[in-house]
């Protein structure tokens, strides 16, 4: 009998990862993608204003930035299960309320206020659930040891499946079923996420609440002590400015300049997510063979070239292909970031440090929304080109610096 006990115990982590990590992350990824990509489409469909679409994108991201420090501290204090369940459940209520309210409103100021408030509220709640899910994923990665990048690749793959289905589904529902149909589906994903909240061992929680400012200070101190992580985040932050600009500008470029529909906007991000899924799978095997640094550096080079080419294209097909290549390359760099982050950040301060790193990485997104709101559509190409140049320079310096840091030549090569 003893010979059969070992294998039985060895199989226990599999359902734990599936039920405790992957399943809730899948439901949250669906809600995340539909809110992130669907709400700007909703704003553009209800207001037909490029400026308001950019402003909504900024309003969607600005509250998220303010929520990160609180989300990290609350996750460290109360654990992933409670924070994730409360955030996703509240998001479902908010989105469902908007789905019921919008059909009763007359087009105009009341509709604009409603969709703008929806963007802000879902932004905050989505980041609480995201921080909780990422913290649970970090725990699973540390438990996986040398196979941490495999766990992170699965989690990134789940995110990309959400991005694959979410934008296209949001665009299709917006055209076929109207705003209420899109929002009701988003609420359903949130309710499922609430029902399958991730499981976290009690010992992973802190014993006392940490003030928000102290949590930010803890995260900043930890990040400064990890130069490899700090340089990588610096490069990716500059890269995110270009990515955020393209996300915010997509409804304006595709619908107004290229003459396509809201569904076609969603198709772009769905194709990009499919390409990213392939890249994530390839990156996982490539890291096994060649290490983190070569995979990250190659991804950075391809992303820079693709982003520079986007500003030069004037057809929908070329735009779609280049966005797909750009986002796929970003996926390769994200696998590197998540793996490095799970290895380097100490477990006791993971939530606070994670929230700070994500805060820094997402700072460019509201900036991108403000740029779209302020810049005339005819000048968007020049702005995209400038951000692409900044992205290329930032990634080059970051990976060149990573290569020369003491002790990283062997760990990242």
QUINOR-V289929 format. One record per residue. N is the residue number from 0. RES is the residue in one letter. PHI is phi in whole degrees, -180 to 180 (* if undefined). Layout:
n->N res->RES phi->PHI
n->N res->RES phi->PHI
This chain:
n->0 res->X phi->*
n->1 res->X phi->-65
n->2 res->X phi->-67
n->3 res->X phi->-97
n->4 res->X phi->-72
n->5 res->X phi->-55
n->6 res->X phi->-60
n->7 res->X phi->-65
n->8 res->X phi->-69
n->9 res->X phi->-66
n->10 res->X phi->-86
n->11 res->X phi->-64
n->12 res->X phi->-62
n->13 res->X phi->-66
n->14 res->X phi->-65
n->15 res->X phi->-63
n->16 res->X phi->-65
n->17 res->X phi->-66
n->18 res->X phi->-79
n->19 res->X phi->-88
n->20 res->X phi->-125
n->21 res->X phi->-71
n->22 res->X phi->-66
n->23 res->X phi->-63
n->24 res->X phi->-63
n->25 res->X phi->-63
n->26 res->X phi->-66
n->27 res->X phi->-68
n->28 res->X phi->-63
n->29 res->X phi->-63
n->30 res->X phi->-66
n->31 res->X phi->-59
n->32 res->X phi->-66
n->33 res->X phi->-70
n->34 res->X phi->-77
n->35 res->X phi->-63
n->36 res->X phi->-97
n->37 res->X phi->-81
n->38 res->X phi->-67
n->39 res->X phi->-58
n->40 res->X phi->-63
n->41 res->X phi->-62
n->42 res->X phi->-63
n->43 res->X phi->-65
n->44 res->X phi->-69
n->45 res->X phi->-89
n->46 res->X phi->-114
n->47 res->X phi->55
n->48 res->X phi->-125
n->49 res->X phi->-67
n->50 res->X phi->-64
n->51 res->X phi->-68
n->52 res->X phi->-64
n->53 res->X phi->-65
n->54 res->X phi->-65
n->55 res->X phi->-64
n->56 res->X phi->-62
n->57 res->X phi->-66
n->58 res->X phi->-65
n->59 res->X phi->-70
n->60 res->X phi->-99
n->61 res->X phi->-59
n->62 res->X phi->-64
n->63 res->X phi->-61
n->64 res->X phi->-64
n->65 res->X phi->-69
n->66 res->X phi->-85
n->67 res->X phi->-62
n->68 res->X phi->-61
n->69 res->X phi->-64
n->70 res->X phi->-62
n->71 res->X phi->-64
n->72 res->X phi->-65
n->73 res->X phi->-67
n->74 res->X phi->-68
n->75 res->X phi->-62
n->76 res->X phi->-81
n->77 res->X phi->-105
n->78 res->X phi->92
n->79 res->X phi->-68
n->80 res->X phi->-61
n->81 res->X phi->-67
n->82 res->X phi->-65
n->83 res->X phi->-62
n->84 res->X phi->-66
n->85 res->X phi->-67
n->86 res->X phi->-66
n->87 res->X phi->-69
n->88 res->X phi->-66
n->89 res->X phi->-66
n->90 res->X phi->-61
n->91 res->X phi->-61
n->92 res->X phi->-65
n->93 res->X phi->-63
n->94 res->X phi->-67
n->95 res->X phi->-65
n->96 res->X phi->-63
n->97 res->X phi->-66
n->98 res->X phi->-62
n->99 res->X phi->-81
n->100 res->X phi->-84
n->101 res->X phi->-56
n->102 res->X phi->-64
n->103 res->X phi->-87
n->104 res->X phi->-92
n->105 res->X phi->-83
n->106 res->X phi->-61
n->107 res->X phi->142
n->108 res->X phi->-63
n->109 res->X phi->-64
n->110 res->X phi->-66
n->111 res->X phi->-61
n->112 res->X phi->-62
n->113 res->X phi->-65
n->114 res->X phi->-70
n->115 res->X phi->-68
n->116 res->X phi->-64
n->117 res->X phi->-62
n->118 res->X phi->-60
n->119 res->X phi->-68
n->120 res->X phi->-67
n->121 res->X phi->-67
n->122 res->X phi->-61
n->123 res->X phi->-64
n->124 res->X phi->-65
n->125 res->X phi->-64
n->126 res->X phi->-73
n->127 res->X phi->-63
n->128 res->X phi->-67
n->129 res->X phi->-68
n->130 res->X phi->-61
n->131 res->X phi->-63
n->132 res->X phi->-67
n->133 res->X phi->-65
n->134 res->X phi->-64
n->135 res->X phi->-62
n->136 res->X phi->-66
n->137 res->X phi->-65
n->138 res->X phi->-62
n->139 res->X phi->-65
n->140 res->X phi->-66
n->141 res->X phi->-64
n->142 res->X phi->-67
n->143 res->X phi->-80
n->144 res->X phi->64
n->145 res->X phi->-68
n->146 res->X phi->-97
n->147 res->X phi->-58
n->148 res->X phi->-65
n->149 res->X phi->-71
n->150 res->X phi->-63
n->151 res->X phi->-65
n->152 res->X phi->-65
n->153 res->X phi->-64
n->154 res->X phi->-63
n->155 res->X phi->-66
n->156 res->X phi->-61
n->157 res->X phi->-62
n->158 res->X phi->-59
n->159 res->X phi->-73
n->160 res->X phi->-63
n->161 res->X phi->-61
n->162 res->X phi->-70
n->163 res->X phi->-66
n->164 res->X phi->-89
n->165 res->X phi->-59
n->166 res->X phi->-62
n->167 res->X phi->-64
n->168 res->X phi->-65
n->169 res->X phi->-63
n->170 res->X phi->-63
n->171 res->X phi->-65
n->172 res->X phi->-66
n->173 res->X phi->-65
n->174 res->X phi->-78
n->175 res->X phi->-87
n->176 res->X phi->-117
n->177 res->X phi->80
n->178 res->X phi->-57
n->179 res->X phi->-64
n->180 res->X phi->-65
n->181 res->X phi->-65
n->182 res->X phi->-70
n->183 res->X phi->-64
n->184 res->X phi->-64
n->185 res->X phi->-62
n->186 res->X phi->-63
n->187 res->X phi->-64
n->188 res->X phi->-61
n->189 res->X phi->-65
n->190 res->X phi->-64
n->191 res->X phi->-66
n->192 res->X phi->-61
n->193 res->X phi->-61
n->194 res->X phi->-68
n->195 res->X phi->-105
n->196 res->X phi->-54
n->197 res->X phi->-63
n->198 res->X phi->-95
n->199 res->X phi->-131
n->200 res->X phi->-60
n->201 res->X phi->-61
n->202 res->X phi->-71
n->203 res->X phi->-81
n->204 res->X phi->-92
n->205 res->X phi->-79
n->206 res->X phi->-92
n->207 res->X phi->-144
n->208 res->X phi->-66
n->209 res->X phi->-111
n->210 res->X phi->-56
n->211 res->X phi->-61
n->212 res->X phi->-63
n->213 res->X phi->-67
n->214 res->X phi->-62
n->215 res->X phi->-64
n->216 res->X phi->-65
n->217 res->X phi->-61
n->218 res->X phi->-64
n->219 res->X phi->-66
n->220 res->X phi->-62
n->221 res->X phi->-65
n->222 res->X phi->-64
n->223 res->X phi->-64
n->224 res->X phi->-81
n->225 res->X phi->-122
n->226 res->X phi->-60
n->227 res->X phi->-62
n->228 res->X phi->-67
n->229 res->X phi->-64
n->230 res->X phi->-68
n->231 res->X phi->-64
n->232 res->X phi->-66
n->233 res->X phi->-61
n->234 res->X phi->-63
n->235 res->X phi->-71
n->236 res->X phi->-64
n->237 res->X phi->-65
n->238 res->X phi->-65
n->239 res->X phi->-67
n->240 res->X phi->-63
n->241 res->X phi->-68
n->242 res->X phi->-65
n->243 res->X phi->-63
n->244 res->X phi->-62
n->245 res->X phi->-67
n->246 res->X phi->-65
n->247 res->X phi->-68
n->248 res->X phi->-84
n->249 res->X phi->-55
n->250 res->X phi->-60
n->251 res->X phi->-70
n->252 res->X phi->-66
n->253 res->X phi->-72
n->254 res->X phi->-81
n->255 res->X phi->-83
n->256 res->X phi->-87
n->257 res->X phi->-98
n->258 res->X phi->75
n->259 res->X phi->-106
n->260 res->X phi->-98
n->261 res->X phi->-63
n->262 res->X phi->-61
n->263 res->X phi->-67
n->264 res->X phi->-63
n->265 res->X phi->-63
n->266 res->X phi->-61
n->267 res->X phi->-57
n->268 res->X phi->-73
n->269 res->X phi->-70
n->270 res->X phi->-64
n->271 res->X phi->-62
n->272 res->X phi->-66
n->273 res->X phi->-63
n->274 res->X phi->-64
n->275 res->X phi->-67
n->276 res->X phi->-58
n->277 res->X phi->-64
n->278 res->X phi->-63
n->279 res->X phi->-61
n->280 res->X phi->-64
n->281 res->X phi->-68
n->282 res->X phi->-62
n->283 res->X phi->-59
n->284 res->X phi->-74
n->285 res->X phi->-66
n->286 res->X phi->-65
n->287 res->X phi->-56
n->288 res->X phi->-91
n->289 res->X phi->-113
n->290 res->X phi->101
n->291 res->X phi->-73
n->292 res->X phi->-63
n->293 res->X phi->-60
n->294 res->X phi->-66
n->295 res->X phi->-65
n->296 res->X phi->-66
n->297 res->X phi->-64
n->298 res->X phi->-62
n->299 res->X phi->-64
n->300 res->X phi->-64
n->301 res->X phi->-65
n->302 res->X phi->-61
n->303 res->X phi->-65
n->304 res->X phi->-64
n->305 res->X phi->-64
n->306 res->X phi->-67
n->307 res->X phi->-63
n->308 res->X phi->-76
n->309 res->X phi->-59
n->310 res->X phi->-69
n->311 res->X phi->-100
n->312 res->X phi->-93
n->313 res->X phi->-135
n->314 res->X phi->-124
n->315 res->X phi->-64
n->316 res->X phi->-63
n->317 res->X phi->-64
n->318 res->X phi->-61
n->319 res->X phi->-61
n->320 res->X phi->-64
n->321 res->X phi->-68
n->322 res->X phi->-64
n->323 res->X phi->-63
n->324 res->X phi->-65
n->325 res->X phi->-60
n->326 res->X phi->-70
n->327 res->X phi->-64
n->328 res->X phi->-66
n->329 res->X phi->-60
n->330 res->X phi->-63
n->331 res->X phi->-61
n->332 res->X phi->-68
n->333 res->X phi->-68
n->334 res->X phi->-59
n->335 res->X phi->-62
n->336 res->X phi->-61
n->337 res->X phi->-64
n->338 res->X phi->-66
n->339 res->X phi->-63
n->340 res->X phi->-64
n->341 res->X phi->-68
n->342 res->X phi->-80
n->343 res->X phi->-94
n->344 res->X phi->-77
n->345 res->X phi->-62
n->346 res->X phi->-61
n->347 res->X phi->-68
n->348 res->X phi->-119
n->349 res->X phi->-64
n->350 res->X phi->-61
n->351 res->X phi->-66
n->352 res->X phi->-70
n->353 res->X phi->-60
n->354 res->X phi->-63
n->355 res->X phi->-67
n->356 res->X phi->-63
n->357 res->X phi->-69
n->358 res->X phi->-57
n->359 res->X phi->-64
n->360 res->X phi->-66
n->361 res->X phi->-98
n->362 res->X phi->-54
n->363 res->X phi->-66
n->364 res->X phi->-68
n->365 res->X phi->-65
n->366 res->X phi->-61
n->367 res->X phi->-62
n->368 res->X phi->-63
n->369 res->X phi->-64
n->370 res->X phi->-61
n->371 res->X phi->-64
n->372 res->X phi->-69
n->373 res->X phi->-94
n->374 res->X phi->-90
n->375 res->X phi->-60
n->376 res->X phi->-54
n->377 res->X phi->-67
n->378 res->X phi->-101
n->379 res->X phi->-61
n->380 res->X phi->-60
n->381 res->X phi->-68
n->382 res->X phi->-66
n->383 res->X phi->-62
n->384 res->X phi->-62
n->385 res->X phi->-61
n->386 res->X phi->-67
n->387 res->X phi->-66
n->388 res->X phi->-64
n->389 res->X phi->-62
n->390 res->X phi->-61
n->391 res->X phi->-61
n->392 res->X phi->-65
n->393 res->X phi->-63
n->394 res->X phi->-68
n->395 res->X phi->-62
n->396 res->X phi->-64
n->397 res->X phi->-62
n->398 res->X phi->-75
n->399 res->X phi->-66
n->400 res->X phi->-68
n->401 res->X phi->-58
n->402 res->X phi->-66
n->403 res->X phi->-100
n->404 res->X phi->-67
n->405 res->X phi->-59
n->406 res->X phi->86
n->407 res->X phi->-96
n->408 res->X phi->-63
n->409 res->X phi->-86
n->410 res->X phi->-77
n->411 res->X phi->-111
n->412 res->X phi->-90
